[in-house]
Each structure stands twice: as C-alpha cells, then as structure tokens.
Amino acid sequence: MMLKLRLVLVCLSISGFSFSQNYIFKQFSTDQGLPDKYIYSLTQDRDGFLWISTAKGLVCFDGQIFKKQETSKSADDFIYSSTIDRNGNLWFGTFSGKLYKREFNSKKIVALKDSTGTSINRIVASHINSAVYLLCRGKGIYCVQYDKLIEVIKTEDYLVNDIRELDNKRLLLSTSEGLRVYNSESRSVEKVEGFDSETGLLQEHLDKKSTFWLNVPTRGLVEIEVDELNRVKELNAFSDNDIINRNEVACFYFDEENNYLFVTGANERLGLINISTREQKVFSEEDYFGSANFMFKGRQKNIWVCTNGKGLFRLYRAEYDIIPLEESVYAISQDEQGNMYYGTKNGILVSSLKSGPHKSIKKLDGKELGKVNALFFDNRNLWVGTENKGVFVVDPKTLKSQKLNFSPIANIGINSISDGHSPGYVQVNTNLDGAYLYKDYNLLYNFSVKNSLLHNNVYHSIRMKNGKVYYATHNTAFNFSTGDKLYEISINDNGLISDFNMFAKAKNETLYAATDGDGIYYIEDSIIRPFELNERFESKYVLGLLFDRADNLWIQQQYNLYEYYNREKVLRKIKFYDKSQFLFNPNACFLNKQGDLFFGCNHGVVRFNAATTNNSINYANAYITRLKVNDSTRSIGTPLQLKSGKYVIAFEFSALGQKNSEDISFRYILEGRDNSWSEPTKQKHVEFSNLSEGNYTFKLEAINSDGFAQKKWAEYSFAILKPIWKHTWFWIVLFITIVVTVTLIIRWRTASLVKAKVALERIVEEKTVEIRNEKEIVEQNSKVIEAQHHEITQSINYAKRIQEAILPEFRNEGSYSPEVLVFFLPKDIVSGDFYWHALKSNRFLIAACDCTGHGVPGAFMSLIGSTLLNKIVLDKGIVQPEMILSEIDSEISISLKQESNEVRDGMETAVCSFDFGSNKLHYAGAKRPLWVFVKTHEKYKLNEYSANKFPIGGFADVKEKAFTAHEIPIAKGDTIYMFSDGIIDQFDNANKKRLSTKRVREFLSSIVHLSFKEQQTEISNFFNSWKQDTKQTDDVLVIGIRI
Amino acid sequence: MNAQEVPSVQENIPYLITFGSSSDHSWGDDDFSQTVFFSIPKTQTSPFYIRLFDPDTGGELDEMSAGWDTKTKFAVYGGKEAYSNPDARNVDPKGNYKSGILIESKTYGSEAATDNKWTSLGPFNPMQGELIEELGAYVFKLVIDGVSGNDGNVYKLFMSIRNNDNIAVEGGNAFAYEYSVRLPMSAKSVSHIYPFADGLVAAFKIRNFDFDTDGQVKLFSSVKNGHIVAPSGDNEWSLSSHAIKTEERNKCLDMQIVKKDEYKNDVVFYITNEYDVPVPFFAAAIGGVPRYKYKIKINSSAKLREK
C-alpha cells in the first residue's frame, strides 16, 4: 500500500553554470610552423587539408605540419582571403589584388591573369554554380567564372563587407551603408528597409533558405530572413552582453549543428552563445584573447579562429562536459520528461533539460534523506535507495513519495536498484541483507544467504531477456534467479578471486562483469572468460560498466574511464582535459534515453553526449610527403624502378587528421623486407638501407588519438632491379651471343683459312713455279759451279803438285845431311805450311814455315816464302837464321807492299842452320820455337828455344824486328823438332779442347827415342786419335831432325 | 612624448577639424579633407589600431551649422603608393590622393555611440602599410573627408596597440602635410606646429587660412627667435617666406600660434619649400622642440674689468 507522504522540496540555486560545454583550445603560431601570426582566412578542401591565408603566404595544414605553398615567383605572399568553390577548387586572393586558383584535380596553383588592383578582402563561393565572388574594398564586387574576372558592382561610395546568394539572380550585400540586394537581371541595387546603417559579416543557415546571421555594429548579432520581395524579417537578436561588448562584434561563427554562436567582441574575448537557451559562456583569457579576423568550422567539428597577430586557434569540443554540482554523485537516473536525478550525500539533485538552477531534494517525509546510493525509474516513479534510511518511491510529477516496506535490519544500506525478473518487478540490492524483490511497490521476496544467495552484500543485479536476474555479490561466484528460485554459477576454475561489482549486457545478451581486482569478465555460452584487454587497464578494479547505444562498452574505474569499441575491438582511454582529477563512484553510471552517458564523480557528473560519442570514428589518413633516394628527392607520383645497386630510401610522411592531431601515431611495413608492421611511432620519417633487389611496397597507416588505425593505408611501391646477370634471359642471350659469336668466328676463321689457303696455294703455286725456275737456275748454276769446282779442284790439285814439287826431298848428303822427319798434313788440297831445306856453305839449313791462312792463300804465301828462302840463302848466300828471317821479313813487306796497304799476310817460321863442322846449331824463330832433345846416356832432355814474338811480315807497325840468334851445341843422337801451330791448335772430337803445346811436348818426349819412321806413324796416330772425326783446324807440319 | 596622438599634447592644439563638403570655407576649412600619415617601424609585428576620438558630427564638441547633417568618412590606406604617390602628399585633395589599397573605411554621422568617445579602426597588420625604406617604416594613410553636410567635425586621433586604450606603438610617429585644426579657446594660448626642414630646403613658404588675425604666428628655431609669419584674415590665405639656414636643416622648426581672443577659431596651415613642395608636420618634433640659442656679446671693457 502506498503511503502518501508529504514531500518537502527545497529549491535552491546551485552555484555553477549548467551550460558547461567543454572546448579545448590550442593556439598555433610561428612556433608551431606558421609563417606568420596574422591569419586572414581559412578553408578546408575536399581531401581534408586546411588552407590558411597568412600575411606571409598560403599554408596547407594536415593537422600535423604547416606547409607553406609556393604561389608564384613574385613576392606577392600577403594572402587575404580564400574559399573552396563547388568543384572543390581552392581560390585565394592577395592584399594587392592577385587571385590564384588551386585546381582540385591537378593540385596545381595557377594565377589569374586579371587583377582587381586592390585587396581581395573576401571570396565567397556560389552555391548555385562554380563562380566565386570577390569583395574588393573601395572597388566593388567581382565575379570569377571560367577563370574570367567580371565586374559585378562598382561600389566606390560604400564598402561591401560581405555577400551571400539569395537565389540565382539576387545577391544580399552587407555594406558600410547597410543591407542591399543586387538583382543580376535588372543589374540594380536595392536598399533593404530597416538596415540602412553599416552591417558586417553574414552567415547563412544551411537548412533554412534565405536566413542569415548578420553582424550589425550598432546592434549586435541579428538573425534575419529575406523574402522574395527583398523584405527582411528579424528572427532573433543578441545585443550587448558579456560577449557582444558594446554591441560590437568583431567576428562570429554560427555553428548550425549545435545551434551555437561563437563570437568575438570589441573586448577581444571569445564567447559562446547557446541560441536555444540564450546562455552565454565567455572563454577564459588564458584560452583565448585577441582580435579575430575569421572563424571556420572544419569537418572534424573543430572551430578555427584566425586572428590578427595571435596566429590560429583551434577549439574542439571535448566529447564530455561536466555538470558541476559541487557534490559527489553516487546514483543517476532520468524520468520520462527527461529530468535528470543525481543522488548525493545530502539527497537528490534534479536537473531539467532546460537551463536554470538545479532543484535539491534533501528531505522526504520530513526526514533527511542523507546519502542516496541508488536511483531507479520504473516508468512511473522514482525509486530512491539511501545509505541508511530505507527505500522511497517518488512521483516526479506531484513530488509525492512513500517509504517502502523493507528489511527489519537497522541502518541497512541500499547498493543499487534495478529491474526484477519481469516487467513491473523491481530489485533492491542491499549491503547486508541480500536483495529484495518488489512488485507494484509491495515486497515479495528476499533473496539472502538463507535461501542460497552467495552473499548478503549484493552490489548490483541485472535482468536478461530470458528473465534471469544475475547478482553481483561480495563473492567470487554469482547467482542468478528465475522468479523466486536461485541458482549458482561456479566460476572458480577461472582463477577469479575478486568480488563482482556490476554487470552490463551487450545487445547480443553477452553479460559483462566488473570485478574488484580482476578486471572484466564476460559470460558467453554459459562460460565465463576474462576480457581480452584486461591487461591494458591501468587498474584491475572496475567500478562500473555500461553499454552505450552503439553497443560500445564503457568501463568506469576510480580515476579513469575507458571505452571499448565492441565491433572494432579497440580500447581507448578517455582523455580528460580538466585540471582537477575526477574520482568516479561505484555504480554511478547511467545511459539516458537520449543516449547520453553519465558518470557520477566527486564534483558532479561527467556527461558524454550521444552525438559526439557515437559519431563515426575520425580516422587519420596517413600520406607520404616525400621520397628520398640517396638524399635526392624523387616524385611520389611516378613509380620508381631503381637499377641494381646500393640505396638509402627514405620516406617522410604525415597524416591528415584534424582531431587530436598531436596524438596521431604511425606504423609501417616495407613489404618485400619486413614480415610485420612496425611498432606505433610518432616519428614522421623512416629510412631503409641495404635493400637487395626486389619489389617493395611501403605501407603506412596512421593511428588516431583513440587508437584506431586507418582502414586503408597509404602505400608506395618501388623496385630495385636485379643485376643484369641475375636474369635468366641474360644467360640465354649471353649463351646465344657466345654461340653466335663462336659460330661466326669459326665461320670467319674457316672462310679466312679457306681464303688464306687459296691464296697460299696460289702463292705456293707461284713459288713452286718460281722455285722450279730457280731450281733450274740453281741446277744450271750448280752444274756451272760443279764444273768450276772441278776445274778449281783440278787447278788446286795441280797447284798441289807444284807445291809438292817445291817442297824439298831429304836425301842423305853425307856429313851435312842429318836424318829428317817430316809430318806434313795440309788441311786442304794445298797448304799454307811448308818446309824448306838447303845446303850452303857447309851448312844444313832447314825451315818450318806456317804462312798466314791455309789453302790457296796459304799456298801462295808458301810459294813466296819458299822462293824468298831460296833467293836469300842460295842467291845471297846468307846462312845465319836470324838474318835469313830479317831478309824474308823485309822481302815480304816489299813483295806484299805492306807499307802501303792493309795486307797483313806473313808467316811464322823457325829456321835452323846446322854446322856439323863445329857441331853447332844456329836457330832463329819468328813465333815458331825450337825443341831440342839432347841425348845423354840414352835419355833425352828437352831444351826449348823460344822464338821471337812477331811473325815475318804482317805487322808493319813493329818497326824494329831483330830476330834472336841462338847457337846451340849439338851432338850425335840429339833430336830437334820444329813445327807449325797446326798440331797444337787442333780441337778434339768434342770440339772443346785444343791439343796444346803441353800434350805435344809430352807426346814428343814419349816418342823421341823411336826411329823417325816409327815416329812418323806415332805422330799420325796421335794426331788422328785426338782429332777423330773433327774437322782439321789448320795445316799441320812437324819436322824432326836427328843428328 | 606621445608621437602617435594627433594633434599631440606638445602641439597644444585640442582638435583637428573637418567640415562637411557643403560647408562654407569661411568656417575655417579650405578643402573639407585632411590626410594624416602614421609610420610604424619595420620591426613592429603586433597589430595596432587607429583610434578616433569623437569621429561623429554632433554633440558638444562639434560645430553645428543648422542641424547635424554631416557625415565624415575615415578611410585607412596601405599598400603600394599609399604614401609614395605624390598626390598623397599634396595639401589639397586632388588627383589620386586616395592612392594605395583601402584597408578600412568608416563613415560617421551623428551617432551618440561615438560622440565624445574613443572608437577604433583596425586592427591593422603593420605589413599592410607601404614600406618606405628611407623612413625605415611602414606608412599608413588616414584620409578624413567631410562627405556631406555643413557642420564641423572636431576629432582627435591616436595610433595605439590596444583598441580600448591609447597605448602608443613603440617607435611610431604621425605626420601631415596640411593641418585643419581648431585652436584652443583661451586667449594668449600658444599652439605649436613642427615642420621638418630637410637637408636641402632653402626656404619655407608658410601659408595659413582663416586665422581671422587672431593673434600672432611666429617661427622659432635655433637661429630664429620669433620670425613673424604673416597671419591670415577671415576666409583668406596668407603667405610669408622664411629663409632656412644650415643650422636649421634636418630638424623641426617650431611655428607658434599665439591667440589673441577667446573664441573658437578653426584654421588651416601648410608649409612648402621654395619649390612649393609640401613640408611635413610631425606630431612629435623630430630632434625635440627647437630652442633659440642666444648669442651673448661680451664687450672689451667688461673683459678688462674681469682682469
């Protein structure tokens, strides 16, 4: 039975601002890479790049890097305005009036030939066609279509501050003289009634035609609607307030999505106006202070503020906002009207969806509520579970309440209140007495240890579709109930040792359990498993779990919140930007009907807006900015094929991601070399070296600040070619080449040989003919020679006879004739050696002569010598050997005219004159010695008598030739030898050794005792045995004389 | 010394004045136009504002003819030729005196919002000015035209780094080639104009309009001790020539206007060199306010007495 109790409601104003949308500011200036601090406009192209107009050039920003663009060779860098036209082309104008276009497709920047001659203050793209309008102060409005500059309106007497298209023939002009409408058909300008003083910036509603926000310097911001008759209806206005200071609006941006106005006023502060609630928020001077030129909202929902001298500010809306309550919140719920209820230590705070102060319910039934641990709305009434005051039910419309029948145990605390096993049943979970089941506010049943509940401290319960209610208790196992029956699920096998704090169920009815020290577990197909990313949590103590509308799991810990993207399997930690740390309370999480998520903490509630949390993921898109091969930049647009060699290949890259771009990381893989992706890194370059030949693909992906890797990576393929010798075709070609070459060489050689052979045969033939002819000649000559030789031989043989005729014969002529031995062996037919003998004046004279040369010349000389000896001895009667030699010498010199020519012929001679009367031998020699074997007692002693060292004749330079006379006593039996040098100089069979004087001396000594006849034979044998087959060296003459 | 206030405190001229284009010249404005240049050192990178005091025509300060109907346009020019075009430096609004790039323009009527208050034009980026290397500065031009009506608009200017306060730009200066001013009310007040004598000038030709012979105009320098400048009468010009000596060159001279009677007197001044080329007046005298150097003659008897 419901007890109608009086509800005491205390309404009081809670300090704190209910419009608490969080924006995070970041300032970009020259320190971050902008070329200048003056930013005049900003726009975003279809690829997502931001294009920033600065006083020092056009800059492209991908979220990571500011890159200044080269516009033209001139230093006209003062970029004043920009826009993107309907075709995606970027237009930008300069302070000096130059207009440039960056074509979307070609990405090339081209300058328009025509110039406005004055600054292009603003460029507005047509929504109807591809035209852009240029606003030039002091000159008017131009239109650019098909790259031609056309003057639309000349406005020298007023300034056009902004324009917008009303339709395809009307332009709304905001001018220094107020609003005007230009009609392109009539080419007329019509003033707009009620707006005849200066008006400034315009911004249109995208979803409401001909409706604009307009800056009116004397009035603030006005929302207007222009009808077809050019009449303006004022819809809304914001005048002098904290932001629109003195009605002066420097710049504004209408955020249509959120229905906000971002405004900078004369005080250079930035503020935010919620158009719906008219609430204002002025951002801190620490966040923003400066004069704004332009504001822009990018596709990533960041608000960009371009300033004069302060660079660029980026505001992005934090995905959460804080409902500051100055009290810790332990429970959260929502009624059907959308009012939010927050359980605090002093009762309940109620917040309507509309602005205004929160209501506070501190007492129910005249009693202090104290700490409210649980709030639950059952479609009609609000259940309030207190820490020690029991359970109440409150009607949110009438604010009447009743205290429910409850546990008899005093000071029992409520942990949570949730659905029972069927609609209309409510489960109240206590800290000491298990769970109570109610139907229609009447107590039905108490689950406790008495009836098999595992523990009486029940933190939380959850109802599944099948009607099972699971209990999270102070135990390592848990129960479920169906109706009034309890079942136990044993999970001890999983090593879980911690309590269960809370359950949450996914859309597919998978049950997730938050544990007090073991992270998260989930139950699927009646098996409990640990959550796969438990290790990623900073703490394993999980206080709460909640699934949002997108079926993503929110994990609440004491200090942290996580979101687990169920489908993508990505876990991200929520980044809080607030200076004070949040302490989240157990079980204090809630998903309202709008899909917003609420988490109770130590100083209020952190709320995640469904619109921002469940939005599509902002993937960052990596792209390669530069490719370098051995420090030389290469075009990325063309495929790269490198010849075989050593290369260092470097990639520089960035990522297009305007949300939390500072936290973007990269990972990459070089397919063809790597087997796995690199670890995430924030470095924006990588270098590869020592790459062998092969095909490579560099793949790059960006991971956004939430940990999501982009779905399609950027890639660049290149190849390092094999060295030529590693190609099969190379070997085939080489083989063919060799075969062909060898074949050709062989053929060529063969042809050459054949040719040479033919030539040779011809030559041989010719030579044969020639030789044959010559042979005939030779044969003829040979015959001639033979005839001549025969003739000469005959002649020489005849000469031999003559020579033999002149050689003396030794006869015994009494006492003057000793026994004489002559061994005479001419080398040729005739001899150069000869011997001579005469008897004169009782003397026996004998000479052994060796003329220069042998053969015919020697023979001639021997004739001369023999003749001269006869002449000197027989005619002149000279018998002294030394005188005989002198005479011969002089006679030869005269005969051969050696004084005047170079005839060196002469002869070596030994001359002996025996005087048997006195038994004396007189000897003189010209180079021919005399050996005398003196016989004494049948023994022979050799006395050698040297000759003079010069020959007869031949040496004309020897002026004084005095031959030595030797007088030698002789006796019977003495044997004297004279000889030419023929026997001494004879070479042996090997042609290496001469016979020599020594051997001749020993030989003669050995035979001297023999008779001359025997000696004749011995000498002949001796000589022939030495010479054997060797050619005879010279004429040989040995003369022996025995007394 | 505040170099960016026009007129400056040193000049002791309370306001500039520009009459509406339908006014009679005898009110004290020969051409209903005034041009003031502001120079910003090249090193200055922060934005600045040109602040206007009482730019509207209405209220206590301004000169009403027959009901407030005057509009005055304040237009700021920068970029090429804003200063370097000779027409910009002419004393009369002829030819291309609005040369350069129009950066901002505002026309004021009789709005109470700006009456007797400071308001701002800008902010401006110094780089929007024309870079004049010989001055080492970017130069901006403010052209004030009385575009309609027959009232007199009294106003002051200030080049400031704030839009809500008068804080001078470090190293900045302001100058003009013609001054249309309202002299102080009080009798015997002394106002100053500081024309600059460059290194080549041989003579100043000083002209003034509609002084109503309200006192004396004198020229001071280190060698001039109150050379009398011809004062003009009602609705007429006066001209007097003054030789410039070597000691006076590359400095400012001090032209003093000493009022005789106590009434509002609006006057026009300009100075040219001997070739009728206008000479600039600087809000703050370059090289300081010139002082006459007295030559003390010591006679011989005095010297003897000393001995």
Interface residues (C-beta under 8 A of the other chain):
Chain A: K37 Y38 A55 F78 F95 S96 G97 T118 S119 R137 G138 L159 S176 E177 E198 T218 R246 N247 A266 N267 E268 S291 N308 G309
Chain B: T45 S46 P47 A75 G79 K80 K98 I101 L102 I103 E104 S105 K106 T107 E111 A113 G122 P123 F124 N125 M127 Q128 N163 N164
